[in-house]
């Protein structure tokens, strides 16, 4: 069995799949943090802080290992508001109605903790949704797909049908921007680009 080169502080299956493409071996570690926005915290500051905190929490949970720890956070922002994971189906419906027929931002921050020091990178994408009917929203929410995703949709699944236009990183919207992550890993001698 190949020894891991880093820890991934995320339970996201999408992040696991994307990280595997980058040429590193890794183990998963839990990094539970409070994801509540701070008073007056802007969207960019919020997503950067959460990625940093996840990487540090993973590093501490692993017993301050010699291996690097990668953490990431994806946040949807619309009209200056942070749209995290919906609390329930009604919250998902409200988010999707809000995003219907408009453009929103998806920010994914990736943090690498090496020896307690953290380096963070950010990917920002613009995504436009087609106008959605109440029936489309109801059917999508009933599928369960939007309930554990920022902004109540997954671009790599059924939610991708709603995207009429995008400018940025498809993998960033999925939850781990492979270009930015590969560059970050390469600076520390890891992955295909190292």
N, C-alpha and C positions, 0 to 999 in steps of 0.2 A: 504494500500500500504506500502511495506517495505521501510524503510529509507535507502538511499545509505550510504555505508561505505567508498566510495572513488569516485573520479572523474577520468574518462578516457579521457586523452587529445589526442584523435584520432578520426578520422572519418572512420577508416577502419572497414568494417563489419567483416572481419576475426578476428581482435583483439577483437571486441565485443563478438563474438562467443566463442573464446578461453578463455577470461577472465571470462565469465559466467560459465565455467566449474570449476573454481577455488574456488567457494563457497563464492564469495563476491557480494554484490549488489552495483551497480554503476550508475552514471549519466554520460552523455557525455558532454564534454566542448571543445570548440574550442581553439586551440593553434597554431595559424599561426606564423611560423618563417621563416626566410630566410635560405634555405637549401643549399646555395652556399658553396662549400668547400673553406676553407681559403688557401692562398698561402702556398704551401709546406706541407699541412696537410695530414698526413697518414690516411689510411682507418679506422683503429681502433680508432684513436683520433677523426676522423670525426663523426663516428656513435655514440660514447660515448657523444660527445658534443651535437649532435642533440637531443638525448634522454633527456639529462639533460635540454637543452633549452626548449623542448616541455613541460616537467613537470613543469618547472618554469613559462613558459608562461601561462599554464593552471591554475596554482596556482594564478597568478596575475589576470587572466581573471575572476576567480571565486571570486575575492575580498579577496584574502589571507585567504581562509577558514580554519576552524579547521580540515576539512576532508583532507586526503592525496590525492595527484594527481599523477596518473600513466601516464608516457609518454614513447613512444618507437619509435625506428627508425630501419629500415631494409635497409641494403646496400649490393649490390653485388659488388665484387671486382674480377677483372681478369687482370692478368699481371701487378698488382700494380695500376690499374686504377679503379676509382669509377664509377660504372654503376648505376646511379639512375633511376628514372622514365623516359621513353623516351619522348622526346619533341613532337614527331609526329610519324606517321607510318614509315617513312623512317628511323628515328632514331631507332625504334624498330627492323626493318629489319637488320640494321647494328649491333646492339647488339646481336641479335640471331645468325647472321653469325659468330660473334666473339666468342660466347660461343659454337658453334657447334663443336662436337668432342673433347672437352677439359674439364678440371676441373677448377671450379671457387670456390671462397669462398663466403658464405653468412653470414654476421654479423648482429645480432640483439641485440641492447642495450636496456635495460629496466631501467627506472629511476622512483623512487618514491620520491616525494617531500612531506615532513612532516614538517609543520611549517616553511617553507622556507629553510630547510636543505634537500639536495638531496643525495640519495644513488643510485648507478648505478651498474648494473650487465650486463655481456656480454655473448652471445652465439655465437659460431663460428662453421659453418658447411662447409664441402667440398662436392660439387655437381659436378658430371660428366654428361655432355650431350652426347647423341649419335650423330653421324654425321647427320646433317639435310640437306635436299634438299631445293633448292630454292622454290619449290612448297609447301613443308611443312611449310616453314617460311611464305610464302605469305598467305597461308590459315589460319595460326594461327594469323597473324597480322590482317587479314580481319575479324576475329572473334571479335576483339576489346578487348579480354582478356588481352593482354600484355600492353596496353596503359597506365595503371595507376599503374604499378608494377615495383619495382626496378629490373633491369636486364632484363626487358621486358618479364617476365613470372611469372605465378602463379603455384606453385607445386601442389596445391590442385585442380587445374582445368586441362584443356587440356595440359597445359605446363608440367604437371607431366609425360606425355607420353614420353617426351624427356629425362627424367632422367634415366640414365642407372645404376647409382651407387650414394650412398650418405653415408657420415660419419658425424654424428652429430644429430641435433634436427630437426625432420620434422616440428614441430610446430614453431621452430625458423625460419626456411626457410619461413613458412607461414606468419610470422610477429610478433609472441609473443611466445617465448619459455616457455611452461607451467611449466617445472621443475624449471628453474631459477626464473621465476616470482612467483611461489608458495613459493619458499624459501625466496625471498625478502619480500613478503607479510607476511609470517609467522613471520619474525623477528620483524614485527610491529603489531603482534596480529591479523592478517587478514587471512581469507581463511581456507580451509580444513586442512592445516598442522599446523595451530596455536594452 
